[in-house]
Structures are given as C-alpha cells and as structure tokens.
Amino acid sequence: MKRISSVSKHGGLLCSLGEILHAAAQLVRDSEEDEDVQNYVLQTLTLLPITEAEIQLAQEVLEGNAYILVRGAAFAILVAHQQVNGAASALESLQSDPDFGSSAIRVLQSKQGSNNQ
C-alpha cells in the first residue's frame, strides 16, 4: 500500500492512502455530515488513486437522494477513474438517469472513440 503523509492540526501524523480512503467513505456515508463536506470529499477522490470500493461509493451516492452537487461529484469520480473496475458499468447504468444520462452517454462514446484509434 502506498503511504502518503498528512499533517493534522493535532500534530504530525502519517496516514496510508487506504486510511484516507476509508475516512473519506465514512464522511460521505454519514447522513448527518454537511453536504459541502461530502461534496469536497468526493471531489478529492477524483484526484487520488482509488479502488473499486470508491467506485461503489460513487455509485451508491448516485443511486441515492443526495444533493445534486454531491451526486455530481460522485459522477466526476466515475469519469476520472474509468479505468478502475466497475466504473464503466456504473456509467452504463446511468445512461437513462435524468440528471446524468446524457453525460454518461457522452463519456462512454468518447471512451469508445478513443479505443478505436
């Protein structure tokens, strides 16, 4: 597992990427957590190397009744990490979604076009 360092306001602290991803999932799944925090956490996951577990988290958010900006950040994870197992099928399942269907179709067509070159 890769190790990255993180310094908290409580002093120096080393956290593994796995620990950070786990904490992020806890924040997103906490129904009492502020929607802005959930949005920022999901946006951060678009920048980190993630696993199939985070793809599943994004899919859960998209299938739920989260605030549209939170759902948008979850969609961005799928787009940013199309190479991760489960992302393409999650995008395919969104093709009929009223909010993200047309974007999912566009992303899948773009990926298909780049694979044919």
KEMI-885429 format. One record per residue: residue number from 1; x negated, y negated, z negated of N, C-alpha, C, O in turn. Coordinates in steps of 0.05 Angstrom, whole numbers. Atoms other than C-alpha are relative to their C-alpha. Layout:
KEMI-885429
+-----+--------+--------+--------+--------+--------+--------+--------+--------+--------+--------+--------+--------+
: seq :   n_px :   n_py :   n_pz :  ca_px :  ca_py :  ca_pz :   c_px :   c_py :   c_pz :   o_px :   o_py :   o_pz :
+-----+--------+--------+--------+--------+--------+--------+--------+--------+--------+--------+--------+--------+
: NUM :      X :      Y :      Z :      X :      Y :      Z :      X :      Y :      Z :      X :      Y :      Z :
...
+-----+--------+--------+--------+--------+--------+--------+--------+--------+--------+--------+--------+--------+
This chain:
KEMI-885429
+-----+--------+--------+--------+--------+--------+--------+--------+--------+--------+--------+--------+--------+
: seq :   n_px :   n_py :   n_pz :  ca_px :  ca_py :  ca_pz :   c_px :   c_py :   c_pz :   o_px :   o_py :   o_pz :
+-----+--------+--------+--------+--------+--------+--------+--------+--------+--------+--------+--------+--------+
:   1 :    -17 :     24 :      0 :      0 :      0 :      0 :    -18 :    -25 :      0 :    -37 :    -26 :    -15 :
:   2 :     15 :     25 :     -1 :    -27 :    -69 :     17 :      4 :    -14 :    -26 :     26 :    -12 :    -39 :
:   3 :     -3 :     16 :     24 :    -40 :   -114 :    -42 :     -4 :    -29 :      8 :    -23 :    -36 :     22 :
:   4 :      3 :     28 :     -4 :    -29 :   -188 :    -39 :      2 :    -13 :    -27 :     16 :     -3 :    -44 :
:   5 :     -1 :     13 :     26 :    -40 :   -236 :    -95 :     21 :    -22 :     -1 :     27 :    -35 :     19 :
:   6 :    -20 :     20 :      4 :     13 :   -280 :   -123 :     -5 :    -13 :    -28 :     -9 :      2 :    -47 :
:   7 :      4 :     14 :     25 :      4 :   -332 :   -178 :     26 :    -11 :     -9 :     39 :    -27 :      5 :
:   8 :    -25 :     11 :     11 :     64 :   -346 :   -222 :     -5 :    -22 :    -19 :    -28 :    -28 :    -26 :
:   9 :      4 :     21 :     20 :     76 :   -403 :   -269 :     -7 :     11 :    -27 :    -13 :     -5 :    -45 :
:  10 :      6 :    -13 :     26 :     64 :   -353 :   -325 :    -29 :      8 :      0 :    -38 :     22 :    -19 :
:  11 :     28 :     -7 :     -1 :     -9 :   -345 :   -305 :     -6 :     17 :     24 :     12 :     23 :     40 :
:  12 :      9 :    -16 :    -22 :    -48 :   -303 :   -256 :     14 :     27 :      0 :     18 :     39 :    -21 :
:  13 :    -15 :    -25 :     -2 :    -11 :   -241 :   -231 :     -5 :     11 :     28 :     -2 :     -2 :     48 :
:  14 :      3 :    -14 :    -26 :    -27 :   -191 :   -177 :     25 :     17 :      4 :     32 :     33 :    -13 :
:  15 :    -23 :    -15 :     -7 :     33 :   -161 :   -143 :     -5 :     14 :     27 :    -17 :      3 :     45 :
:  16 :      2 :    -14 :    -26 :     35 :   -108 :    -89 :     23 :    -10 :     18 :     43 :    -21 :      8 :
:  17 :    -21 :      7 :    -19 :     76 :   -121 :    -27 :     26 :     15 :     -7 :     47 :      4 :     -5 :
:  18 :    -23 :    -16 :      7 :    122 :    -65 :    -49 :     15 :    -12 :    -24 :     40 :    -12 :    -24 :
:  19 :    -13 :     12 :     23 :    136 :   -100 :   -115 :     14 :    -26 :      9 :     36 :    -32 :     -1 :
:  20 :    -12 :     25 :    -10 :    151 :   -165 :    -78 :     26 :      7 :     15 :     46 :     -6 :     12 :
:  21 :    -24 :     -9 :    -16 :    199 :   -129 :    -30 :     22 :     10 :    -19 :     45 :      4 :    -14 :
:  22 :    -20 :    -10 :     19 :    233 :    -95 :    -88 :     14 :    -23 :    -15 :     38 :    -23 :    -18 :
:  23 :    -12 :     24 :     14 :    243 :   -161 :   -126 :     18 :    -15 :     19 :     39 :    -25 :     11 :
:  24 :    -16 :     14 :    -20 :    269 :   -193 :    -62 :     27 :     14 :      3 :     48 :      1 :      4 :
:  25 :    -25 :    -15 :     -4 :    321 :   -138 :    -53 :     18 :     -3 :    -25 :     42 :     -6 :    -22 :
:  26 :    -16 :      4 :     25 :    343 :   -146 :   -126 :     14 :    -27 :      1 :     37 :    -29 :     -6 :
:  27 :    -12 :     27 :     -1 :    354 :   -221 :   -116 :     23 :     -1 :     20 :     44 :    -13 :     15 :
:  28 :    -21 :      1 :    -21 :    394 :   -211 :    -52 :     24 :     16 :     -8 :     47 :      8 :     -3 :
:  29 :    -23 :    -17 :      8 :    437 :   -156 :    -82 :     15 :    -10 :    -25 :     37 :     -1 :    -31 :
:  30 :    -12 :     11 :     24 :    452 :   -196 :   -145 :     23 :    -19 :      8 :     17 :    -41 :     17 :
:  31 :    -23 :     16 :     -8 :    522 :   -223 :   -134 :      2 :    -27 :    -15 :     16 :    -45 :     -7 :
:  32 :      0 :     25 :     16 :    510 :   -276 :   -187 :    -22 :    -20 :      9 :    -22 :    -43 :      0 :
:  33 :     22 :     17 :     -9 :    448 :   -303 :   -152 :     10 :    -22 :     19 :     29 :    -18 :     34 :
:  34 :     -7 :     23 :    -17 :    453 :   -371 :   -118 :     -4 :      7 :     30 :    -24 :     20 :     37 :
:  35 :      1 :     -7 :    -29 :    467 :   -365 :    -43 :    -25 :    -13 :     13 :    -36 :     -1 :     32 :
:  36 :     24 :     12 :    -12 :    410 :   -413 :    -27 :    -25 :     17 :     -6 :    -42 :     21 :     12 :
:  37 :     22 :    -17 :      7 :    361 :   -368 :    -64 :      1 :     26 :     17 :    -20 :     34 :     28 :
:  38 :     -2 :    -24 :    -17 :    387 :   -307 :    -26 :     -8 :     -6 :     28 :    -21 :     10 :     41 :
:  39 :      8 :      9 :    -27 :    380 :   -345 :     39 :    -30 :     -2 :      3 :    -42 :      8 :     22 :
:  40 :     29 :      4 :     -1 :    308 :   -365 :     24 :    -15 :     27 :     -2 :    -35 :     31 :     12 :
:  41 :     13 :    -26 :      2 :    290 :   -294 :      3 :      1 :     15 :     26 :    -19 :     26 :     35 :
:  42 :     -3 :    -14 :    -26 :    318 :   -265 :     67 :    -17 :    -13 :     22 :    -29 :      1 :     38 :
:  43 :     17 :     14 :    -20 :    283 :   -318 :    109 :    -30 :      8 :     -5 :    -45 :     11 :     15 :
:  44 :     28 :     -7 :      5 :    217 :   -300 :     74 :     -5 :     28 :     10 :    -27 :     34 :     20 :
:  45 :      4 :    -28 :    -10 :    227 :   -226 :     92 :     -4 :      0 :     30 :    -16 :     20 :     40 :
:  46 :      5 :      0 :    -28 :    226 :   -246 :    165 :    -30 :     -4 :      6 :    -40 :      4 :     27 :
:  47 :     28 :      6 :     -4 :    153 :   -266 :    155 :    -18 :     22 :    -12 :    -42 :     23 :     -6 :
:  48 :     16 :    -20 :     13 :    130 :   -206 :    114 :      2 :     27 :     15 :     21 :     32 :     28 :
:  49 :     -3 :    -27 :    -11 :    114 :   -136 :    137 :     20 :     16 :    -17 :     17 :     18 :    -41 :
:  50 :    -21 :    -13 :     15 :    176 :    -96 :    118 :      3 :     29 :      9 :    -10 :     38 :     27 :
:  51 :     -5 :    -28 :     -6 :    202 :    -25 :    118 :     29 :      3 :      8 :     45 :    -16 :      9 :
:  52 :    -28 :     -7 :     -6 :    266 :     10 :    136 :     19 :     -8 :    -22 :     43 :    -14 :    -18 :
:  53 :    -17 :      7 :     23 :    292 :     -6 :     66 :     10 :    -29 :      3 :     33 :    -35 :     -4 :
:  54 :     -8 :     28 :     -4 :    293 :    -81 :     82 :     18 :     -3 :     24 :     35 :    -21 :     24 :
:  55 :    -19 :      0 :    -22 :    327 :    -67 :    148 :     28 :      8 :    -10 :     48 :     -4 :     -3 :
:  56 :    -26 :     -8 :     12 :    381 :    -31 :    109 :     12 :    -22 :    -17 :     36 :    -26 :    -17 :
:  57 :     -9 :     23 :     16 :    385 :    -90 :     61 :     13 :    -21 :     18 :     35 :    -31 :     12 :
:  58 :    -11 :     19 :    -19 :    396 :   -137 :    120 :     27 :      9 :     11 :     45 :     -6 :     14 :
:  59 :    -25 :    -11 :    -11 :    449 :    -91 :    148 :     22 :     -1 :    -21 :     45 :     -7 :    -14 :
:  60 :    -20 :      2 :     22 :    485 :    -89 :     80 :     10 :    -29 :     -2 :     34 :    -33 :     -5 :
:  61 :     -9 :     28 :      2 :    486 :   -165 :     78 :     18 :     -7 :     24 :     39 :    -20 :     20 :
:  62 :    -17 :      6 :    -23 :    513 :   -169 :    149 :     27 :     14 :     -1 :     46 :      3 :     10 :
:  63 :    -25 :    -14 :      2 :    567 :   -118 :    134 :     17 :    -11 :    -23 :     41 :     -5 :    -24 :
:  64 :    -15 :     11 :     23 :    587 :   -155 :     70 :     14 :    -26 :      7 :     17 :    -34 :     30 :
:  65 :    -14 :     25 :     -3 :    623 :   -220 :     59 :    -17 :    -24 :    -10 :     -6 :    -43 :    -21 :
:  66 :     18 :     21 :      9 :    562 :   -263 :     44 :      5 :    -26 :     16 :     16 :    -25 :     38 :
:  67 :     -1 :     26 :    -13 :    559 :   -337 :     62 :    -14 :      2 :     27 :    -34 :     17 :     29 :
:  68 :      9 :     -3 :    -27 :    545 :   -346 :    136 :    -30 :     -6 :      3 :    -44 :      7 :     19 :
:  69 :     29 :      5 :     -2 :    475 :   -375 :    125 :    -16 :     23 :    -11 :    -38 :     29 :     -1 :
:  70 :     13 :    -23 :     11 :    456 :   -315 :     83 :      2 :     23 :     21 :    -18 :     37 :     26 :
:  71 :     -2 :    -20 :    -21 :    483 :   -269 :    138 :    -18 :     -7 :     23 :    -29 :     11 :     36 :
:  72 :     18 :      9 :    -21 :    444 :   -310 :    189 :    -29 :      7 :     -5 :    -43 :     15 :     13 :
:  73 :     27 :     -7 :      8 :    380 :   -299 :    151 :     -4 :     30 :      2 :    -26 :     40 :      9 :
:  74 :      2 :    -29 :     -3 :    395 :   -224 :    149 :     -3 :      8 :     29 :    -18 :     26 :     36 :
:  75 :      2 :     -5 :    -29 :    405 :   -225 :    224 :    -28 :     -6 :     10 :    -39 :      9 :     26 :
:  76 :     27 :      7 :     -8 :    338 :   -260 :    232 :    -20 :     21 :     -7 :    -40 :     25 :      7 :
:  77 :     17 :    -22 :      7 :    305 :   -202 :    196 :      0 :     21 :     22 :    -20 :     31 :     30 :
:  78 :     -2 :    -21 :    -21 :    332 :   -153 :    248 :    -14 :     -9 :     26 :    -27 :      7 :     39 :
:  79 :     13 :     11 :    -25 :    308 :   -198 :    305 :    -30 :      0 :     -3 :    -45 :      8 :     15 :
:  80 :     29 :      2 :      4 :    239 :   -209 :    275 :    -14 :     27 :     -2 :    -37 :     29 :      4 :
:  81 :     12 :    -26 :      5 :    228 :   -136 :    259 :     13 :     22 :     17 :     19 :     44 :      6 :
:  82 :    -13 :    -19 :    -18 :    259 :   -100 :    319 :    -16 :     27 :      1 :     -4 :     47 :      8 :
:  83 :     16 :    -24 :     -2 :    201 :    -50 :    317 :      3 :     18 :    -24 :     -6 :     41 :    -23 :
:  84 :     -3 :    -16 :     24 :    219 :    -25 :    247 :     24 :     19 :      4 :     44 :     12 :     16 :
:  85 :    -21 :    -20 :     -3 :    261 :     39 :    245 :     26 :    -11 :    -11 :     28 :    -22 :    -33 :
:  86 :    -27 :      8 :      8 :    335 :     23 :    242 :      8 :    -28 :     10 :     32 :    -33 :     11 :
:  87 :     -7 :     28 :     -9 :    331 :    -49 :    268 :     16 :      0 :     26 :     36 :    -14 :     28 :
:  88 :    -14 :      0 :    -26 :    352 :    -34 :    339 :     28 :     11 :     -2 :     47 :      0 :      9 :
:  89 :    -27 :    -11 :      3 :    410 :      9 :    318 :     18 :    -19 :    -16 :     42 :    -20 :    -11 :
:  90 :    -16 :     21 :     15 :    432 :    -45 :    268 :      8 :    -22 :     19 :     31 :    -31 :     18 :
:  91 :     -7 :     21 :    -20 :    430 :    -96 :    325 :     22 :     11 :     18 :     41 :     -3 :     25 :
:  92 :    -20 :    -12 :    -17 :    470 :    -48 :    369 :     27 :      1 :    -14 :     48 :     -4 :     -1 :
:  93 :    -26 :     -1 :     14 :    523 :    -41 :    315 :     13 :    -27 :     -4 :     36 :    -29 :    -10 :
:  94 :    -10 :     28 :      3 :    531 :   -117 :    313 :     11 :    -11 :     26 :     22 :    -33 :     26 :
:  95 :     -8 :     11 :    -26 :    549 :   -124 :    387 :     29 :    -10 :      0 :     36 :    -27 :     16 :
:  96 :    -28 :      9 :      1 :    623 :   -131 :    370 :      6 :    -19 :    -24 :     29 :    -26 :    -29 :
:  97 :     -3 :     18 :     23 :    612 :   -175 :    309 :      8 :    -28 :     10 :     -4 :    -38 :     28 :
:  98 :     -9 :     26 :     -9 :    650 :   -241 :    316 :    -21 :    -23 :     -3 :    -21 :    -42 :     12 :
:  99 :     20 :     21 :      5 :    592 :   -282 :    287 :    -26 :      5 :     15 :    -39 :    -14 :     24 :
: 100 :     26 :     -6 :    -10 :    531 :   -246 :    314 :     -1 :     18 :     25 :    -22 :     24 :     35 :
: 101 :     -1 :    -18 :    -22 :    555 :   -203 :    371 :    -14 :     -9 :     25 :    -30 :      5 :     37 :
: 102 :     13 :     10 :    -25 :    533 :   -247 :    429 :    -30 :     -3 :     -4 :    -45 :      2 :     15 :
: 103 :     29 :      2 :      5 :    466 :   -260 :    396 :    -13 :     28 :      0 :    -35 :     31 :     10 :
: 104 :     11 :    -28 :      0 :    455 :   -185 :    384 :     -3 :     10 :     28 :    -23 :     23 :     35 :
: 105 :      1 :     -9 :    -28 :    471 :   -170 :    457 :    -23 :    -14 :     14 :    -38 :      0 :     29 :
: 106 :     21 :     14 :    -13 :    423 :   -224 :    480 :    -28 :     10 :     -9 :    -46 :     14 :      7 :
: 107 :     25 :    -10 :     10 :    367 :   -198 :    435 :     -6 :     28 :     12 :    -28 :     34 :     20 :
: 108 :      4 :    -27 :    -11 :    378 :   -126 :    458 :     -6 :     -1 :     30 :    -23 :     15 :     39 :
: 109 :      6 :      3 :    -29 :    379 :   -147 :    532 :    -28 :    -10 :      4 :    -42 :     -2 :     23 :
: 110 :     26 :     11 :     -2 :    316 :   -187 :    522 :    -21 :     21 :     -6 :    -42 :     23 :      8 :
: 111 :     19 :    -22 :      7 :    281 :   -128 :    489 :     -1 :     20 :     23 :    -22 :     30 :     30 :
: 112 :     -2 :    -19 :    -22 :    305 :    -82 :    545 :    -15 :    -10 :     24 :    -29 :      5 :     38 :
: 113 :     14 :     12 :    -22 :    279 :   -130 :    597 :    -30 :      0 :     -3 :    -45 :      4 :     16 :
: 114 :     28 :     -1 :      4 :    211 :   -134 :    565 :    -12 :     28 :      0 :    -35 :     32 :      6 :
: 115 :      9 :    -28 :     -1 :    207 :    -58 :    560 :     -3 :     10 :     29 :    -18 :     28 :     34 :
: 116 :      1 :     -9 :    -28 :    219 :    -52 :    635 :    -23 :    -13 :     16 :    -28 :     -6 :     39 :
: 117 :     21 :     14 :    -14 :    160 :    -97 :    653 :    -26 :     15 :     -2 :    -46 :      6 :      9 :
+-----+--------+--------+--------+--------+--------+--------+--------+--------+--------+--------+--------+--------+
